[in-house]
Structure formats: C-alpha cells, structure tokens
Amino acid sequence: MKNKAQLLIVNARLATLGGFSARPQRGSDFGRLGLVDNGAVAVGAGQILAAGPLEKVRAEADVSAATIIDAGGRLVTPGLIDPHTHVVHAGSREREYELRLSGTPYIEILKAGGGILNSVAAARAASLAQLVAQAKKSLRRMLAFGVTTVEAKSGYGLDLATEIKMLQAVDVLNQVQDVTLVPTFLGAHAIPREYSENSDAFVRVVVEEMLPAVKDMAVFCDVFCEDHVFTVAQSRTILQAAKALGMELKIHADELAPTGGAQLAAELGAVSADHLLHTDTEGIKALAASSTIAVLLPGTSFNLMTGRYAPAREMVEAGVAIALSTDYNPGSCPTENLQLIMTLGCLKLGLTPAQVLAAVTINAAHALKMGDRIGSIEAGKQADLVIFDADNEAYLPYHFGVNHTWMVIKSGRIVYSNCEEDYCCEN
C-alpha cells in the first residue's frame, strides 16, 4: 500500500545529492548533485516519500489527494544547512567595525577587552527572553535564504549561569520557530577577564563545573584552539572530558595561526574542524585521513579583510570533506546570508557551484552528524526542501547579493514563499 502524499512538487530540476547519507562527499565525489530534469518530489507526514522522475514518484506514492506545487522548471534542493553559527547572542559590535576599518587587527581588539569579551558582557546582562527575541529575528532571515537547520553555539557567557541561559535559549527557539537548531557548548570560547592571569584555572572550571552541567543540553562541545586563547594541550583536556561525558566534538582550529588544531581534531575524532585558514600540509593530511569534516567560513575572512582564506583547493585534492557555513556572529561575520557564502566559496575558495551546493547540504548535514536525516532529497528523509528562482546551481553564486529563494518547505510544511503567481499551488 502506497503512503499518501500531502504535497507533490512537479516540473522541477532536482538536485537530490543522493547516495551519500552514510558518508560525506569528498575527492572526485565532491559536487555530485544527482540532478534530475523534469523531476518530482512527494511529501507526506513530514517526510520525503519519493523523488525522481514523475512516473517513478507516482508509482511509489499515492499522490491522488496531494497539493501540487508546480516548480516551473526551477531548481529544487535539500534545505540548506548552516553548521557553524553563534546565532544566540546579545547586542552588536559595529563600533569594532570602525576599528577594523582603521587597520586594528582583531587579536588586538580582543586583547583590549573587545571582540568576544564585548559580547560576553552583553550576554551576561541579557535576559533569556532577550536572547530568544534577538536570535528569532536572525533565524527568520536565515529561513528566508533557504536555511532549514542551523548549529547554534553558546560561548558568550564564559560562566556557568550564562552558558546555561544560552543553551536554554536554543531549546526555546526550537519550540517557537521553524528552523531546527543543533546546540553546541562553547564555554571555552575565550579566557574571561577574571581568569586572564590563570587560563589553566578556567580550563578546570570548564571541565569540572560546566561540562557536567550542560552535557545533556548540547550535542557538541567546541573549543577555540588558538594562540592567545586555548592551547592544543588545554583544548585536548576539555575535549577529552567532553567525549567521556558522551558529547560529540568540534574545534575552532588554525584560524589565526597554524597551531595544530586540525591534527588535534583528527586525533580525537572530532566531527568537524572549523575555520582552518592557516592549516598546513600536515594538518590537511591529518584531516584527509580522518572522518573529520572541514567547515570553512569564507565570510569571516571577507569581513575581517585578512586577505587569507582556507586552502580549500588543496583540501579537495587531498580528499578532505568540506562544508561551508556563515559563522554568523555579532563581531567577525554578522551575516545570516548563506547564499552569499556560496558565492565566496566560489570566488575566494576556488570551489565550483556544484561543490558549494554540496557543501551547504549533504556535507553540512554530516558536519552535524545528521547525514542520515537531512541534506539530500531521498525517500525516508525529513522533507526539508528549497525551491530556488533559478534553473541551475551555477546561477545561485553567480547572481550574488540577492535572495534566490522562491519557496521553503520544512518538515513537509510550506514555511516561506516568495511565489507571486497565484497558480503555483493547486489541489
């Protein structure tokens, strides 16, 4: 007996990204979109029931009572996934923007008490309701750009009470808006002022007090492994403690210098190593030999005007699995526009349009350990879909700075539509 479909998308150019639910795309597989011309997708009970040529879909699902969405030849992709964000925060930091425009390096701003520490003060002062309200506004923007799943870090507390408050905000947001948030604990985001002379003491606080208190509130534990922040040894201590508590691992690695963060990520089996602007040959080799995904954040390099970007082409050639993300945050990359990041992925990282689409769908799903549930258009997966007002994948990064989203479907429901034609949907 066929499952009954509530929605049927027809006349679509499907980018299914199929066949990679168990592993990310890498090497010669990177950018395999699984294109289907004149394709269809049947959706029921929040899941994809069938996808492919219309005849195949009709054979596999009961579409007799489905609402029909005529895509008009448009590109249909999995919902986009943003696997590295700091979307929960308080306030903004445009004054630092002026400092950076005058040539002040970010690390100097951080040492002077700005940067992350500026946001720490704001987060500690904010109420839970204020954190939720500000993040909800950003998540509406992300949804409009086609993003249906977002990783959300804590890390602007640097004390237990505020870190818990930020993770509580993630939980509330998952109940009051449509984008799925995946919580990450980033208590080791910076050295708080009160521990500026004894970073090892703060590491002990993270390990002995914070991690046991948040282990059931977050999927991942992340650490800012970097010069002037947490050393490789300190990062190893924190991440090993998190792993022992059953948490998955992520690392901010090699953003400002080649510290060996990529090698540490591979050594510990981290799900992802993020930033990687300064990762050297040995780091690339380590990532290529591991299951760790490189999450690259070209928007941060662009906004900080460093002129340096992660060595993406070398990573691809070595066989590293790559995902892309906004790194949305109030300081170094205040943008919710993942489509713009796709453009930077082409122009600044040297990736192809097909590769950047894979990097924000199936590979981004694997960067959250969700490749079996989202990131491709395949029967049994969650029905997170985007219809773009374009008929091919290259148009998205090529025509930059605008929003190409025509419709977003989240768990089988239409949650955003820029459809101007009255006849795009019919019973």
C-alpha positions in Angstrom: 0.0 0.0 0.0 1.4 3.4 -1.0 1.9 6.2 1.5 -0.4 9.1 0.9 1.3 12.4 -0.1 0.2 15.8 1.1 2.4 17.7 -1.3 3.6 16.9 -4.7 6.3 19.1 -6.3 6.4 18.7 -10.1 8.2 20.2 -13.1 11.4 20.6 -11.0 15.1 20.4 -11.7 16.1 18.3 -8.7 19.5 18.4 -7.1 19.0 15.3 -5.0 22.5 14.9 -3.6 21.5 11.3 -3.2 23.7 8.3 -2.3 25.7 10.0 0.5 23.7 9.5 3.6 26.4 7.3 5.2 29.4 9.5 4.3 30.1 13.0 3.1 31.2 13.8 -0.4 34.9 14.2 -0.9 37.5 13.9 -3.7 36.1 13.2 -7.1 32.6 12.7 -5.5 32.5 16.3 -4.2 29.9 18.2 -6.2 27.8 15.2 -7.3 24.4 16.7 -7.3 22.3 13.8 -8.6 20.4 16.0 -11.0 17.0 15.0 -12.3 15.4 17.1 -15.0 11.6 17.3 -15.0 11.6 15.7 -11.6 9.1 15.4 -8.8 9.0 15.0 -5.0 6.2 13.5 -3.0 5.9 14.6 0.6 3.8 13.1 3.4 3.8 13.1 7.2 6.8 15.4 7.2 9.0 13.0 5.1 10.0 12.6 1.6 8.0 9.6 0.2 9.5 9.5 -3.3 11.8 11.6 -5.5 12.9 11.4 -9.1 11.1 11.3 -12.5 7.3 12.0 -12.1 6.4 8.5 -13.3 8.6 6.9 -10.6 7.2 9.1 -7.9 3.6 8.3 -8.9 4.4 4.6 -8.8 5.9 4.9 -5.3 3.4 7.3 -3.5 -0.3 7.9 -3.6 -0.5 11.5 -4.9 -4.2 11.5 -5.7 -5.1 14.0 -2.9 -1.8 15.9 -2.8 -1.5 19.6 -3.2 0.5 20.2 -6.3 3.4 22.7 -6.4 4.5 23.5 -9.9 8.1 24.5 -9.7 8.1 25.8 -13.2 11.4 24.3 -14.1 13.1 25.8 -11.0 15.9 24.2 -9.1 14.8 22.2 -6.0 17.5 21.3 -3.5 17.6 20.0 0.1 17.1 22.6 2.7 20.3 24.5 3.3 22.3 23.7 6.5 24.4 26.2 8.4 26.7 24.1 10.6 28.7 26.8 12.4 26.9 29.8 13.9 26.8 32.0 17.0 23.2 32.9 16.4 22.3 33.3 20.1 23.9 36.5 21.3 23.0 39.9 22.7 23.7 43.3 21.2 26.0 44.1 18.3 29.6 45.3 17.7 29.5 47.8 14.9 31.9 50.1 16.8 34.6 47.5 16.4 33.9 47.6 12.6 35.2 51.1 12.6 38.4 50.0 14.4 39.0 47.2 11.9 38.4 49.7 9.0 41.2 51.8 10.5 43.5 48.8 10.5 43.4 47.5 14.0 43.9 43.7 13.9 41.2 41.5 15.5 43.6 39.9 18.0 44.4 43.5 19.3 40.7 44.2 19.7 40.3 41.0 21.7 43.3 41.8 23.9 41.9 45.2 24.7 38.7 43.6 26.0 36.7 43.9 22.8 35.7 41.1 20.4 34.3 38.1 22.1 34.6 39.7 25.6 32.4 42.6 24.4 29.7 40.1 23.6 30.2 38.2 26.9 29.3 41.4 28.8 26.1 41.8 26.7 25.1 38.1 27.1 25.6 38.1 30.8 23.4 41.2 31.1 20.6 39.9 28.8 17.6 38.0 29.9 16.6 34.7 28.4 13.7 36.4 26.6 16.0 39.0 25.1 18.4 36.3 23.8 15.4 34.4 22.3 14.0 37.5 20.6 17.2 38.6 19.0 18.0 35.1 17.7 14.5 34.6 16.4 14.9 37.7 14.2 18.1 36.3 12.7 16.5 32.8 12.2 13.7 34.4 10.2 16.3 35.8 7.9 18.1 32.5 7.6 14.9 30.7 6.8 14.1 33.2 4.0 17.5 32.4 2.5 16.6 28.7 2.4 18.3 27.6 5.6 16.3 24.9 7.5 18.9 23.6 10.0 21.4 25.7 12.0 24.1 24.8 14.5 23.9 27.2 17.5 26.8 27.7 19.9 26.9 29.1 23.4 30.1 30.7 24.3 29.2 34.3 25.1 28.8 33.5 28.8 32.2 32.1 30.0 30.4 31.4 33.2 28.1 28.6 34.0 24.9 30.6 34.5 25.1 32.4 31.2 26.2 29.3 29.2 23.2 27.5 30.6 21.0 30.5 29.7 22.3 30.5 26.1 21.6 26.8 25.7 18.1 27.3 27.3 17.5 29.9 24.6 18.4 27.3 21.9 15.8 25.0 23.4 13.1 27.6 23.5 13.9 28.6 19.9 13.4 25.1 18.8 9.8 25.3 20.1 8.8 28.7 18.8 10.1 29.0 15.2 10.7 26.7 12.2 14.5 26.4 11.8 15.9 23.4 13.6 18.7 24.4 15.9 21.5 22.0 16.9 23.1 23.1 20.3 26.8 23.3 20.8 28.5 24.2 24.1 31.4 26.6 23.6 32.3 27.5 27.1 35.9 27.6 26.1 35.4 30.5 23.6 37.8 32.9 25.3 39.6 33.4 28.6 37.3 35.6 30.8 38.8 38.7 32.4 38.6 37.1 35.8 40.9 34.3 34.7 43.2 36.4 32.4 46.2 35.5 34.5 45.4 31.8 35.0 43.9 30.2 32.0 44.5 26.7 33.4 42.2 27.5 36.3 39.5 28.4 33.8 40.1 25.1 31.9 39.4 23.4 35.2 36.2 25.3 35.6 35.1 24.2 32.1 35.9 20.6 32.8 34.8 20.2 36.4 31.8 22.6 36.6 30.5 23.5 33.2 30.7 20.2 31.2 28.8 18.1 33.8 26.1 20.7 34.0 25.5 21.1 30.2 26.2 17.6 28.9 22.5 16.9 28.4 21.7 20.3 26.9 24.2 20.3 24.0 25.0 17.8 21.3 28.5 19.1 20.7 31.4 20.6 22.7 33.6 23.1 20.9 36.8 24.9 21.8 38.6 27.9 20.4 42.0 26.3 20.0 44.2 29.2 19.1 47.2 31.4 20.1 46.3 33.7 22.9 43.2 31.6 23.6 43.3 27.9 24.4 46.5 25.9 23.6 46.4 22.5 22.0 47.0 20.8 25.4 44.2 22.8 27.1 41.9 22.1 24.1 42.7 18.3 24.3 41.9 18.3 28.1 38.5 19.9 27.5 37.5 17.9 24.5 38.6 14.6 26.1 36.5 15.4 29.1 33.5 16.2 26.9 33.9 13.0 24.9 34.0 11.0 28.2 30.6 12.5 29.0 29.2 11.4 25.7 29.4 14.7 23.8 30.4 15.0 20.1 33.4 17.2 19.4 34.1 20.3 17.3 37.1 22.6 17.2 37.7 26.2 16.2 41.2 25.4 14.6 44.0 27.2 12.9 42.1 30.4 12.3 44.9 32.9 13.3 48.0 30.7 13.1 48.9 27.0 12.4 48.6 25.8 15.9 48.0 22.1 15.1 44.3 22.3 15.7 43.5 20.3 12.6 45.7 17.5 13.8 44.0 17.6 17.2 40.6 17.3 15.6 41.6 14.3 13.6 43.3 12.7 16.6 40.2 13.0 18.8 37.7 12.1 16.1 36.0 15.5 16.1 33.0 15.7 13.8 34.4 18.9 12.4 37.3 21.3 12.5 36.3 24.8 11.6 38.0 27.9 10.1 41.3 26.4 9.1 42.7 29.5 7.4 46.3 28.6 8.4 46.1 24.8 8.3 49.4 23.5 6.9 50.2 20.4 4.8 50.4 18.1 7.8 47.0 19.4 9.1 45.5 18.7 5.7 46.9 15.2 5.6 45.5 14.5 9.0 42.1 15.7 8.0 42.1 13.7 4.8 42.9 10.5 6.7 40.1 11.1 9.2 36.4 11.4 9.2 36.6 15.0 10.4 34.9 17.5 8.2 36.5 20.8 7.4 33.9 23.6 7.9 35.2 26.6 6.0 34.0 30.1 6.8 34.9 32.5 4.0 32.6 35.2 5.2 34.8 35.7 8.2 37.9 36.2 6.1 36.0 38.6 3.8 34.6 40.7 6.7 37.9 40.8 8.6 39.7 41.8 5.4 42.6 39.4 6.2 43.2 38.6 2.6 43.7 35.0 3.7 41.2 32.1 3.1 41.3 28.4 3.9 43.3 26.3 1.4 40.2 24.7 0.0 41.6 23.5 -3.3 44.5 21.8 -1.5 42.0 20.2 0.8 39.8 18.9 -2.1 42.8 17.5 -3.9 43.9 15.7 -0.7 40.5 14.2 -0.1 39.3 16.3 2.8 35.5 16.5 3.2 34.4 20.2 3.1 31.3 22.0 4.3 30.6 25.8 4.3 28.9 28.0 6.9 28.2 31.6 7.6 29.9 31.7 11.1 27.1 34.2 11.8 28.1 36.2 14.9 28.0 39.8 16.1 31.7 40.5 15.5 33.7 38.8 12.8 30.9 37.8 10.5 27.5 39.4 11.1 25.6 37.9 8.2 22.8 35.4 8.0 23.1 35.0 4.2 24.3 31.5 3.4 23.7 32.2 -0.3 26.4 34.9 -0.1 28.8 32.4 1.5 28.2 30.2 -1.5 29.4 33.0 -3.8 32.5 33.5 -1.6 33.1 29.7 -1.7 33.5 30.1 -5.5 35.3 33.4 -5.7 37.6 33.1 -2.7 38.0 29.3 -2.1 38.0 28.2 -5.7 35.1 25.8 -5.4 32.7 25.0 -8.2 29.0 25.9 -7.9 28.2 22.2 -7.6 30.7 21.8 -4.8 29.4 24.8 -2.8 25.9 23.4 -3.1 27.1 20.0 -1.8 29.0 21.9 1.0 25.8 23.6 2.3 23.6 20.5 2.0 24.8 16.9 2.4 28.3 17.7 3.7 26.9 20.3 6.1 24.5 17.6 7.4 27.4 15.3 8.1 29.2 18.2 9.9 26.2 17.9 12.4 26.1 14.1 12.3 22.7 14.3 10.6 23.5 13.0 7.2 21.1 10.1 7.7 18.2 12.5 8.2 18.7 15.7 6.2 20.9 17.1 3.4 19.6 15.2 0.4 16.3 14.5 -1.4 15.7 10.8 -0.8 12.8 8.7 0.4 12.6 8.5 4.2 14.5 11.7 4.9 12.9 14.7 6.5 11.1 16.9 4.0 13.3 20.0 4.2 13.3 21.5 0.7 14.1 24.7 -1.1 12.8 25.8 -4.5 15.0 28.5 -5.9 14.0 31.0 -8.5 16.8 29.7 -10.8 17.0 26.7 -13.2 20.6 25.6 -12.4 23.0 25.6 -9.5 25.6 28.0 -11.0 23.1 30.8 -11.0 22.9 30.9 -7.2 26.5 32.0 -6.6 26.8 33.8 -9.9 24.0 36.3 -9.3 25.2 37.4 -5.9 23.9 39.7 -3.1 20.2 38.9 -3.7 17.9 36.2 -2.3 17.0 33.5 -4.8 14.6 31.6 -2.5 11.2 31.0 -4.1 9.8 28.6 -1.5 10.9 26.8 1.6 9.3 23.6 2.9 10.2 22.5 6.4 9.2 19.0 7.6 6.6 18.9 4.9 5.1 22.4 5.5 5.4 25.5 3.4 7.1 27.9 5.8 8.3 30.6 3.4 7.0 31.6 0.0 8.1 34.3 -2.5 5.7 32.8 -5.0 4.0 35.7 -6.9 1.9 33.5 -9.2 -1.5 32.6 -7.9 -1.4 29.3 -9.8 1.9 27.9 -8.4 0.0 25.7 -6.0 -3.2 23.7 -6.7 -5.1 20.7 -5.4 
